């Protein structure tokens, strides 16, 4: 069983823009169709596990929303 601690994590491309960032594990997502997402400031904290289609929806929302 894979745990959130032994995955290869990638920071959001917006990491340098304010410090409130997420990381995700693309290799795990490709292999399982489940995207692990975590807070980059708390790497030992919990990871949210969501479907690839839900993750795509979150990315679309983030790109089209005004903050």
Buried (B, 14 or more C-beta within 10 A) or exposed (E): EEEBEEBEBBEBEEBEEEEEBBBBBEEBBEEBEBBBBBBBEEEEEEBBBBEEEBBEEBEEEEEEEEE
